[in-house]
Amino acid sequence: MKKDDNKGQKRKSSDPYDFFKLDPGPGTGGGGDKKPALPLWGILLIVVGVTIALNSLFARKPENLIEFSQFRGMIQNGQILAVELGEVYFVGYGSVMPSGGRTGSAGLGVFSTPASSRSEYRTVGVLSDRFLELLDSKGVEYRFVVKQNSVFLQLIMNLIFPVGFLAMYFFLFRRMGGGMMSGILPGHSKAGAIEEGQVKTRFDDVAGVDEAKEELVEVVDFLKSPQKYIEIGGRIPKGVLLVGPPGTGKTLLARAVAGEAGVSFFRISGSDFVEMFVGVGASRVRDLFQKARDKSPCIIFIDELDAIGKSRVSNFASNDEREQTLNQLLVEMDGFDNEKGLIVLAATNRPDVLDHALLRPGRFDRQVVVDKPDVKGREAILKIHSKNVKLGSEVDLTSIARTTSGFAGADLANVINEAALLAVRGGRKTVGMQDLDEAVEKAIAGLQKKTRVIKEEERRIVAFHETGHALVAANTAGADKVHKISIIPRGISALGYTLQMPEEDRYLRTSDELFGEVDVLLGGRAAEQIVFGKISTGAGNDIQRATDIVRHMITEFGMSERFKNVALSKRGAGYGGGQDPTLVREYSEATQQYIDDQIAARMQERYQVVIALLESKRQLLDYIAARLLEKETIEETEFQRILGAEHSLAERQAAPEKDAPPDNHINHIIGGK
């Protein structure tokens, strides 16, 4: 075995910045027997302490100060013959002859007299015209002194501090490996680069967005074999904009494109370009595109493009940094030649706010909508995310897909993960259907509050409130089926909930269906009014949602008597048609008054319909509410059995048998269960 000749010898470093490096200490490969270096905050504390001590030593306040009024009096009676006027202190001199007599002349004779033969007086004075007139009237010679700081203090301020700052700069730069400084210095992009072949995501890992995948297949094919497009004279889009709600898989699609094409992948957020210093964002854009050109063919993915791509038209809150960054992005996208295989992908959920220059042909040529998945897409997504999860034999992902209408891909992934966590918490080895159902409820209604204590009177109000929702939903045509009724608190403020699950996806709604949805929302308050003769604050969210539906019917859908087929909405909707409440309306005050009156009239009309419905079902309302107070939760099967029993009872009362006594008790019909 070859011995180490350098063992026991101290290595001499050739790195000029080694002085500023921290000792890595034991366990980091830097030699565990070395003493730990002094931390940075300790060095700074020592430097500040030494500076304060030396400053107090060399710039100490004079001890022989006199009052300024006394100083003026000594000038008037001739004791002070010459004065030095400084920035802070005034120094007066009185010359003394060897014989004890005073000199007969002031001025330079006094200043040139040795310090041992003259008296000296100091004060903190205020320079004014009256003071200078006093000096002139008494014939006192004076001169101005520009600086009164100590030499050592000036040395510290002018030499040591700048040198120390540079030393700290190099220390931080070396310590952080350039990372921290590159984040604030121009010309350094924050884009994370994944090298060619290292992107593992494929199109098989993306589900529920088949149409979007088909649009991106051409981009993948071009990156793999661009020559056939060039030969025929075709031009692949320079940029592809992925548009859709949050969580639908826009970033996943971009990674899948890079993985399928087998090229490098640069990912950066729009907010990473913008800094407080004007010009930094534009410099980062140039640096990003330069890096991408060096590694072409490759893909640049800009997430949240609206952070830098907002429209410059009518922009009251102008931002020079963002506009310069946007201008540089426009120039770079216009300037590069995509024959080299450089494709820009971007994602946003606010396409309405983007600058039109970004969306013109030659920049983002193609817009791909990545919307929320339908029932088949949700089932495919659930299968992908449950691939590595141990599912029980009774698990039906098709049923879960039907009950998760409106969920995005990220929501479905969270449902699978929450179900796995619930199974572990319950001590089970596999994920069962109950875990998945609970995970869906947790995603919709929030976390279950088992320890929240509710008074009995409030529990009764909540029970009748939720029963009112369920009964109206069961007796309203087109309403979603009731999946569960519960008075167990969930989320932040929900004391109970009625869970409705649509059996299929809906993309259009008629006016009758919208009114039916309003009726279901008003069912809770109507039940409180019928049973208790008063209403509570528990229907606050229901009233708000019902009012919004009626308002949209009048202002957006043209479903009012006066303004049929007329839209009264406000401009500037985001993705999905959501309105910005800060925008100014485009109709008159009289029209606004009509809208308010119509909303109030329609809400009152539907409330009376719901009151009449629940009064006709009063016996059923009382029974279900009592069962709910007893069990806290009623599942769909039991609820349907109760409704079936009530229907059978109604038939028996309508056509009773000859020998059978009349029976009005629902509990007897369903067998006392």
MARGUVO-874014 format. One line per 5 residues: number of its first residue (from 1); their letters; for each residue x, y, z of C-alpha. Coordinates in nm, 3 decimals. Layout:
BEGIN
NUM	a	X,Y,Z  ...
//
This chain:
BEGIN
1	mkkdd	0.000,0.000,0.000  0.131,0.341,-0.098  0.176,0.577,0.191  0.046,0.929,0.179  0.353,1.156,0.160
6	nkgqk	0.148,1.458,0.252  0.011,1.309,0.570  0.055,1.544,0.863  0.153,1.831,0.636  -0.063,2.139,0.610
11	rkssd	-0.185,2.200,0.259  -0.115,2.541,0.119  -0.402,2.672,-0.089  -0.352,2.865,-0.407  -0.705,3.003,-0.395
16	pydff	-0.684,3.378,-0.325  -1.031,3.369,-0.163  -0.951,3.093,0.086  -0.930,3.353,0.359  -1.305,3.415,0.326
21	kldpg	-1.412,3.048,0.321  -1.577,2.886,0.620  -1.429,2.565,0.749  -1.666,2.282,0.650  -1.617,2.112,0.985
26	pgtgg	-1.643,1.744,1.066  -1.846,1.511,0.853  -1.833,1.722,0.537  -1.513,1.601,0.380  -1.311,1.898,0.488
31	ggdkk	-1.127,1.737,0.780  -1.312,1.680,1.101  -1.013,1.764,1.325  -1.004,2.129,1.225  -1.134,2.392,1.460
36	palpl	-1.460,2.549,1.345  -1.408,2.888,1.184  -1.554,3.201,1.343  -1.907,3.256,1.206  -1.985,3.554,0.987
41	wgill	-2.203,3.727,1.244  -1.922,3.700,1.498  -1.674,3.872,1.265  -1.920,4.152,1.194  -1.990,4.198,1.565
46	ivvgv	-1.618,4.227,1.644  -1.560,4.480,1.363  -1.851,4.696,1.474  -1.742,4.683,1.838  -1.382,4.779,1.761
51	tialn	-1.497,5.065,1.537  -1.726,5.207,1.806  -1.454,5.181,2.071  -1.189,5.351,1.855  -1.432,5.619,1.748
56	slfar	-1.520,5.699,2.109  -1.148,5.706,2.193  -1.027,5.931,1.913  -1.335,6.145,1.866  -1.409,6.202,2.234
61	kpenl	-1.611,6.509,2.324  -1.392,6.791,2.466  -1.417,6.832,2.842  -1.348,7.211,2.868  -1.665,7.327,2.695
66	iefsq	-1.828,7.654,2.803  -2.172,7.794,2.727  -2.212,7.992,2.404  -2.347,8.292,2.594  -2.031,8.295,2.810
71	frgmi	-1.822,8.263,2.493  -1.990,8.576,2.346  -1.934,8.765,2.671  -1.560,8.685,2.663  -1.543,8.824,2.308
76	qngqi	-1.719,9.144,2.416  -1.487,9.209,2.713  -1.176,9.134,2.507  -1.071,8.805,2.664  -1.091,8.621,2.331
81	lavel	-0.874,8.773,2.056  -0.908,8.509,1.780  -1.167,8.242,1.692  -1.160,7.922,1.485  -1.503,7.847,1.343
86	gevyf	-1.557,7.473,1.290  -1.856,7.268,1.181  -1.940,7.176,1.541  -1.711,7.357,1.782  -1.593,7.723,1.808
91	vgygs	-1.243,7.764,1.963  -1.143,8.102,2.106  -0.781,8.207,2.186  -0.646,8.471,2.420  -0.267,8.542,2.391
96	vmpsg	-0.055,8.592,2.706  0.292,8.769,2.719  0.578,8.618,2.920  0.556,8.908,3.161  0.193,8.838,3.215
101	grtgs	0.067,9.126,3.002  -0.165,9.076,2.706  -0.055,9.136,2.348  -0.174,9.454,2.197  -0.270,9.301,1.862
106	aglgv	-0.497,9.013,1.765  -0.515,8.802,1.456  -0.230,8.605,1.312  -0.013,8.696,1.606  -0.244,8.500,1.829
111	fstpa	-0.268,8.198,1.593  0.112,8.192,1.555  0.169,8.211,1.930  0.279,7.881,2.086  -0.001,7.687,2.252
116	ssrse	0.172,7.700,2.592  0.153,8.081,2.599  -0.216,8.128,2.514  -0.545,8.042,2.674  -0.806,7.835,2.486
121	yrtvg	-1.187,7.826,2.516  -1.430,7.586,2.340  -1.805,7.600,2.286  -2.073,7.451,2.066  -2.177,7.750,1.862
126	vlsdr	-2.425,7.855,1.596  -2.286,8.056,1.308  -2.497,8.362,1.225  -2.460,8.707,1.075  -2.497,8.874,1.417
131	flell	-2.212,8.663,1.554  -1.985,8.760,1.263  -2.079,9.128,1.313  -1.976,9.093,1.679  -1.636,8.954,1.578
136	dskgv	-1.582,9.236,1.328  -1.686,9.505,1.575  -1.441,9.379,1.838  -1.158,9.335,1.588  -1.136,8.963,1.653
141	eyrfv	-0.951,8.768,1.383  -1.134,8.446,1.277  -1.086,8.165,1.037  -1.292,7.860,0.928  -1.191,7.499,0.991
146	vkqns	-1.347,7.257,0.739  -1.296,6.919,0.913  -1.288,6.841,1.282  -1.309,6.457,1.271  -1.022,6.251,1.395
151	vflql	-0.765,6.119,1.150  -0.828,5.763,1.259  -1.203,5.795,1.206  -1.149,5.933,0.857  -0.914,5.641,0.784
156	imnli	-1.185,5.396,0.891  -1.453,5.564,0.684  -1.247,5.616,0.371  -1.036,5.300,0.358  -1.132,5.020,0.594
161	fpvgf	-1.507,5.019,0.528  -1.480,5.000,0.146  -1.216,4.728,0.171  -1.429,4.541,0.422  -1.732,4.567,0.197
166	lamyf	-1.541,4.420,-0.097  -1.410,4.141,0.123  -1.760,4.057,0.240  -1.886,4.063,-0.121  -1.626,3.807,-0.231
171	flfrr	-1.692,3.602,0.081  -2.065,3.580,0.012  -2.009,3.513,-0.357  -1.774,3.224,-0.282  -1.983,3.092,0.005
176	mgggm	-2.304,3.083,-0.197  -2.128,2.951,-0.503  -2.244,3.254,-0.695  -2.607,3.148,-0.647  -2.724,3.433,-0.431
181	msgil	-2.546,3.699,-0.632  -2.658,3.557,-0.963  -3.014,3.598,-0.839  -2.980,3.975,-0.818  -2.715,4.057,-1.076
186	pghsk	-2.824,4.130,-1.435  -2.752,3.873,-1.701  -2.819,3.564,-1.490  -3.137,3.370,-1.560  -3.314,3.175,-1.285
191	agaie	-3.433,2.912,-1.531  -3.386,2.554,-1.418  -3.242,2.345,-1.701  -3.302,1.970,-1.734  -3.057,1.814,-1.974
196	egqvk	-3.146,1.610,-2.279  -3.287,1.268,-2.200  -3.333,1.344,-1.827  -3.701,1.439,-1.854  -3.883,1.117,-1.760
201	trfdd	-4.241,1.237,-1.816  -4.421,1.094,-2.121  -4.764,1.141,-2.277  -4.874,0.817,-2.110  -4.833,0.997,-1.776
206	vagvd	-5.089,1.261,-1.882  -5.461,1.178,-1.896  -5.788,1.364,-1.932  -5.657,1.612,-2.192  -5.649,1.402,-2.508
211	eakee	-5.728,1.694,-2.740  -5.443,1.901,-2.597  -5.202,1.609,-2.639  -5.301,1.577,-3.004  -5.221,1.944,-3.061
216	lvevv	-4.874,1.897,-2.914  -4.785,1.584,-3.108  -4.680,1.803,-3.403  -4.437,1.992,-3.181  -4.281,1.666,-3.065
221	dflks	-4.256,1.537,-3.420  -4.087,1.858,-3.534  -3.831,1.843,-3.256  -3.753,1.482,-3.346  -3.735,1.524,-3.723
226	pqkyi	-3.752,1.888,-3.835  -3.614,1.821,-4.182  -3.938,1.690,-4.333  -4.119,2.008,-4.231  -3.843,2.225,-4.376
231	eiggr	-3.840,2.036,-4.705  -4.212,2.079,-4.765  -4.196,2.448,-4.670  -4.398,2.415,-4.353  -4.330,2.620,-4.043
236	ipkgv	-4.385,2.480,-3.700  -4.535,2.724,-3.443  -4.269,2.923,-3.260  -4.476,2.937,-2.945  -4.760,2.735,-2.795
241	llvgp	-4.973,2.888,-2.519  -5.140,2.644,-2.279  -5.459,2.799,-2.141  -5.670,2.654,-1.862  -5.772,2.663,-1.496
246	pgtgk	-5.515,2.589,-1.224  -5.428,2.224,-1.166  -5.531,2.089,-1.507  -5.181,1.972,-1.603  -5.032,2.250,-1.814
251	tllar	-4.682,2.210,-1.665  -4.711,1.832,-1.686  -4.796,1.857,-2.055  -4.491,2.077,-2.120  -4.265,1.826,-1.946
256	avage	-4.424,1.544,-2.144  -4.346,1.723,-2.470  -3.981,1.758,-2.367  -3.970,1.395,-2.254  -4.124,1.260,-2.573
261	agvsf	-3.893,1.469,-2.792  -3.586,1.382,-2.584  -3.457,1.742,-2.571  -3.341,1.981,-2.300  -3.609,2.156,-2.097
266	frisg	-3.581,2.506,-1.949  -3.849,2.594,-1.696  -3.899,2.939,-1.541  -4.185,3.130,-1.384  -4.292,3.467,-1.518
271	sdfve	-4.236,3.626,-1.177  -3.869,3.516,-1.183  -3.796,3.773,-1.452  -3.923,4.074,-1.259  -3.708,4.251,-0.999
276	mfvgv	-3.712,4.594,-0.840  -3.420,4.704,-1.060  -3.523,4.819,-1.406  -3.350,4.619,-1.679  -3.280,4.305,-1.478
281	gasrv	-3.577,4.117,-1.624  -3.484,4.205,-1.982  -3.128,4.089,-1.918  -3.256,3.757,-1.782  -3.471,3.707,-2.092
286	rdlfq	-3.165,3.756,-2.315  -2.960,3.518,-2.101  -3.234,3.252,-2.107  -3.269,3.255,-2.484  -2.892,3.253,-2.530
291	kardk	-2.862,2.942,-2.312  -3.148,2.780,-2.503  -2.983,2.851,-2.839  -2.664,2.690,-2.716  -2.855,2.372,-2.624
296	spcii	-3.099,2.360,-2.917  -3.308,2.169,-2.995  -3.480,2.241,-2.666  -3.799,2.368,-2.504  -3.843,2.686,-2.300
301	fidel	-4.141,2.668,-2.065  -4.261,2.995,-1.906  -4.514,2.931,-1.631  -4.761,3.206,-1.526  -4.692,3.412,-1.837
306	daigk	-4.940,3.680,-1.725  -4.686,3.795,-1.461  -4.482,3.964,-1.736  -4.720,3.956,-2.034  -5.000,4.186,-1.916
311	srvsn	-5.142,4.421,-2.175  -4.977,4.762,-2.208  -5.300,4.924,-2.327  -5.479,5.141,-2.069  -5.232,5.034,-1.803
316	fasnd	-5.283,5.294,-1.532  -5.034,5.131,-1.294  -4.740,5.141,-1.532  -4.440,4.926,-1.447  -4.126,5.007,-1.645
321	ereqt	-3.947,4.690,-1.538  -4.230,4.460,-1.648  -4.276,4.645,-1.977  -3.906,4.626,-2.059  -3.910,4.255,-1.980
326	lnqll	-4.213,4.205,-2.205  -4.052,4.405,-2.486  -3.737,4.195,-2.466  -3.945,3.874,-2.474  -4.125,3.999,-2.785
331	vemdg	-3.795,4.078,-2.954  -3.640,3.741,-2.866  -3.942,3.547,-2.993  -3.937,3.746,-3.315  -3.564,3.709,-3.357
336	fdnek	-3.489,3.339,-3.316  -3.507,3.095,-3.602  -3.710,2.792,-3.501  -3.545,2.581,-3.769  -3.284,2.516,-3.502
341	glivl	-3.548,2.348,-3.288  -3.623,2.609,-3.022  -3.986,2.596,-2.906  -4.141,2.825,-2.645  -4.425,2.683,-2.435
346	aatnr	-4.610,2.905,-2.189  -4.899,2.856,-1.949  -5.156,3.094,-1.803  -5.506,3.094,-1.659  -5.560,3.461,-1.751
351	pdvld	-5.541,3.484,-2.133  -5.767,3.790,-2.128  -5.499,4.012,-1.971  -5.216,3.917,-2.209  -5.075,4.174,-2.449
356	hallr	-5.200,4.128,-2.804  -4.845,4.144,-2.938  -4.774,3.815,-2.762  -5.066,3.636,-2.923  -5.010,3.738,-3.283
361	pgrfd	-4.883,3.482,-3.539  -4.506,3.450,-3.526  -4.492,3.450,-3.149  -4.752,3.236,-2.972  -4.907,3.099,-3.287
366	rqvvv	-5.120,2.834,-3.123  -5.338,2.834,-2.814  -5.415,2.496,-2.659  -5.701,2.478,-2.408  -5.627,2.246,-2.115
371	dkpdv	-5.967,2.224,-1.948  -6.098,2.021,-1.656  -6.148,1.654,-1.749  -6.479,1.484,-1.815  -6.588,1.164,-1.639
376	kgrea	-6.375,0.938,-1.862  -6.077,1.168,-1.819  -6.118,1.170,-1.441  -6.125,0.792,-1.434  -5.805,0.776,-1.642
381	ilkih	-5.636,1.029,-1.412  -5.740,0.832,-1.103  -5.590,0.516,-1.254  -5.258,0.693,-1.318  -5.230,0.835,-0.967
386	sknvk	-5.340,0.509,-0.801  -5.088,0.302,-0.999  -4.853,0.276,-0.701  -5.127,0.269,-0.435  -5.259,-0.057,-0.290
391	lgsev	-5.633,-0.047,-0.356  -5.889,-0.281,-0.205  -6.083,-0.521,-0.423  -6.408,-0.329,-0.364  -6.272,0.005,-0.493
396	dltsi	-6.467,0.137,-0.792  -6.276,0.422,-0.957  -6.560,0.473,-1.205  -6.791,0.563,-0.915  -6.532,0.802,-0.773
401	artts	-6.495,0.962,-1.116  -6.871,1.024,-1.132  -6.879,1.182,-0.787  -6.588,1.420,-0.854  -6.744,1.637,-1.124
406	gfaga	-6.553,1.963,-1.163  -6.229,1.826,-1.013  -5.903,1.907,-1.192  -5.613,1.665,-1.225  -5.437,1.808,-0.919
411	dlanv	-5.757,1.768,-0.713  -5.785,1.402,-0.813  -5.421,1.337,-0.725  -5.488,1.491,-0.385  -5.793,1.267,-0.336
416	ineaa	-5.585,0.952,-0.395  -5.312,1.073,-0.161  -5.558,1.171,0.114  -5.727,0.831,0.085  -5.391,0.658,0.131
421	llavr	-5.318,0.869,0.439  -5.662,0.792,0.584  -5.602,0.419,0.532  -5.271,0.437,0.718  -5.432,0.639,0.995
426	ggrkt	-5.700,0.371,1.029  -5.444,0.091,1.043  -5.549,-0.065,0.713  -5.312,-0.229,0.465  -5.509,-0.125,0.156
431	vgmqd	-5.710,0.179,0.051  -6.082,0.105,0.067  -6.388,0.270,-0.079  -6.464,0.437,0.252  -6.123,0.606,0.243
436	ldeav	-6.184,0.739,-0.107  -6.533,0.864,-0.017  -6.398,1.040,0.290  -6.118,1.195,0.085  -6.370,1.331,-0.166
441	ekaia	-6.583,1.478,0.113  -6.273,1.630,0.270  -6.184,1.794,-0.061  -6.537,1.932,-0.106  -6.651,2.024,0.245
446	glqkk	-6.328,2.041,0.442  -6.181,1.863,0.741  -6.422,1.693,0.980  -6.447,1.871,1.318  -6.523,1.581,1.553
451	trvik	-6.438,1.770,1.872  -6.647,2.081,1.808  -6.918,2.109,2.076  -7.254,2.236,1.950  -7.555,2.314,2.169
456	eeerr	-7.858,2.087,2.130  -8.079,2.369,2.001  -7.825,2.454,1.734  -7.797,2.086,1.638  -8.176,2.077,1.582
461	ivafh	-8.159,2.387,1.363  -7.874,2.237,1.158  -8.058,1.903,1.125  -8.376,2.064,0.988  -8.170,2.298,0.771
466	etgha	-7.985,2.013,0.598  -8.302,1.805,0.573  -8.467,2.096,0.394  -8.188,2.101,0.135  -8.214,1.725,0.081
471	lvaan	-8.594,1.713,0.049  -8.608,1.998,-0.201  -8.329,1.833,-0.405  -8.518,1.501,-0.402  -8.839,1.666,-0.525
476	tagad	-8.690,1.902,-0.786  -8.662,1.786,-1.145  -8.305,1.794,-1.278  -8.141,1.840,-0.935  -7.832,1.637,-0.849
481	kvhki	-7.885,1.326,-0.640  -7.833,1.347,-0.264  -7.526,1.144,-0.175  -7.506,1.213,0.198  -7.663,1.429,0.469
486	siipr	-7.458,1.510,0.778  -7.466,1.741,1.078  -7.100,1.678,1.162  -6.915,2.013,1.133  -6.657,2.043,0.855
491	gisal	-6.423,2.310,0.732  -6.408,2.658,0.878  -6.775,2.740,0.941  -6.993,2.456,0.803  -7.198,2.306,1.088
496	gytlq	-7.347,2.049,0.850  -7.369,1.971,0.482  -7.581,1.802,0.218  -7.357,1.638,-0.037  -7.500,1.622,-0.389
501	mpeed	-7.322,1.434,-0.664  -7.407,1.481,-1.034  -7.446,1.159,-1.227  -7.299,1.311,-1.544  -7.114,1.620,-1.659
506	rylrt	-7.324,1.917,-1.761  -7.222,2.195,-1.995  -7.559,2.368,-2.046  -7.839,2.454,-1.806  -8.193,2.566,-1.878
511	sdelf	-8.376,2.834,-1.682  -8.583,2.568,-1.505  -8.266,2.388,-1.392  -8.116,2.713,-1.267  -8.433,2.792,-1.071
516	gevdv	-8.422,2.437,-0.935  -8.069,2.499,-0.808  -8.191,2.818,-0.640  -8.477,2.621,-0.479  -8.233,2.367,-0.332
521	llggr	-8.019,2.645,-0.186  -8.324,2.810,-0.028  -8.450,2.480,0.117  -8.244,2.512,0.435  -8.377,2.854,0.534
526	aaeqi	-8.733,2.758,0.439  -8.716,2.454,0.670  -8.599,2.675,0.958  -8.888,2.914,0.894  -9.148,2.635,0.891
531	vfgki	-9.025,2.449,1.201  -8.894,2.725,1.428  -9.080,3.030,1.297  -8.752,3.218,1.264  -8.438,3.211,1.054
536	stgag	-8.066,3.193,1.144  -7.735,3.297,0.993  -7.663,2.942,0.879  -7.807,3.015,0.534  -7.569,3.303,0.462
541	ndiqr	-7.362,3.118,0.202  -7.675,2.962,0.049  -7.837,3.304,0.002  -7.522,3.445,-0.158  -7.494,3.158,-0.409
546	atdiv	-7.865,3.171,-0.494  -7.849,3.548,-0.547  -7.550,3.509,-0.779  -7.738,3.254,-0.991  -8.039,3.485,-1.030
551	rhmit	-7.813,3.782,-1.107  -7.630,3.587,-1.378  -7.965,3.483,-1.526  -8.069,3.848,-1.560  -7.740,4.015,-1.652
556	efgms	-7.551,3.748,-1.850  -7.795,3.487,-1.979  -8.071,3.724,-2.100  -8.341,3.551,-1.894  -8.529,3.858,-1.771
561	erfkn	-8.865,3.994,-1.893  -8.741,4.334,-2.007  -8.391,4.246,-2.128  -8.442,3.918,-2.311  -8.142,3.829,-2.525
566	valsk	-7.946,4.128,-2.386  -7.621,4.091,-2.190  -7.573,4.339,-1.906  -7.245,4.200,-1.783  -6.920,4.383,-1.717
571	rgagy	-6.618,4.350,-1.940  -6.282,4.185,-1.862  -6.376,3.832,-1.766  -6.097,3.586,-1.685  -6.079,3.222,-1.782
576	gggqd	-6.417,3.060,-1.728  -6.613,3.387,-1.742  -6.551,3.512,-1.388  -6.625,3.883,-1.352  -6.407,4.146,-1.195
581	ptlvr	-6.630,4.333,-0.946  -6.413,4.645,-0.967  -6.504,4.711,-1.332  -6.753,4.985,-1.420  -7.093,4.871,-1.546
586	eysea	-7.203,4.952,-1.898  -7.568,5.027,-1.828  -7.768,5.303,-1.665  -7.873,5.353,-1.306  -8.235,5.279,-1.400
591	tqqyi	-8.126,4.943,-1.543  -7.936,4.868,-1.223  -8.251,4.945,-1.024  -8.448,4.706,-1.246  -8.185,4.434,-1.190
596	ddqia	-8.204,4.479,-0.812  -8.586,4.468,-0.815  -8.591,4.158,-1.035  -8.341,3.975,-0.814  -8.548,4.047,-0.503
601	armqe	-8.874,3.946,-0.677  -8.736,3.621,-0.817  -8.578,3.522,-0.485  -8.906,3.585,-0.299  -9.100,3.394,-0.564
606	ryqvv	-8.874,3.088,-0.538  -8.877,3.107,-0.156  -9.255,3.081,-0.150  -9.241,2.780,-0.384  -8.996,2.606,-0.150
611	ialle	-9.207,2.690,0.158  -9.511,2.530,-0.005  -9.313,2.219,-0.102  -9.172,2.159,0.246  -9.506,2.222,0.418
616	skrql	-9.652,1.947,0.205  -9.366,1.719,0.321  -9.377,1.823,0.687  -9.410,1.470,0.825  -9.113,1.351,0.618
621	ldyia	-8.915,1.660,0.719  -8.963,1.586,1.090  -8.877,1.218,1.051  -8.554,1.267,0.855  -8.439,1.544,1.090
626	arlle	-8.499,1.316,1.390  -8.301,1.035,1.227  -8.025,1.283,1.150  -8.007,1.398,1.514  -7.984,1.035,1.618
631	ketie	-7.727,0.910,1.364  -7.557,1.240,1.258  -7.514,1.103,0.905  -7.762,0.958,0.654  -7.619,0.787,0.347
636	etefq	-7.777,0.781,0.003  -7.920,0.428,0.038  -8.106,0.506,0.360  -8.230,0.839,0.226  -8.369,0.669,-0.086
641	rilga	-8.534,0.400,0.130  -8.709,0.668,0.336  -8.828,0.842,0.020  -8.952,0.511,-0.116  -9.140,0.440,0.207
646	ehsla	-9.302,0.782,0.193  -9.408,0.717,-0.165  -9.561,0.382,-0.067  -9.744,0.546,0.220  -9.887,0.807,-0.014
651	erqaa	-10.011,0.533,-0.248  -10.175,0.340,0.039  -10.348,0.653,0.164  -10.473,0.728,-0.185  -10.618,0.371,-0.233
656	pekda	-10.647,0.193,0.110  -10.740,-0.171,0.135  -11.082,-0.250,0.274  -10.974,-0.432,0.587  -10.643,-0.250,0.652
661	ppdnh	-10.651,0.032,0.907  -10.507,0.366,0.792  -10.134,0.403,0.868  -9.968,0.742,0.867  -9.639,0.643,1.030
666	inhii	-9.333,0.634,0.802  -9.128,0.440,1.056  -9.375,0.151,1.036  -9.348,0.141,0.656  -8.967,0.112,0.653
671	ggk	-8.965,-0.150,0.928  -8.849,0.063,1.218  -8.494,0.093,1.084
//
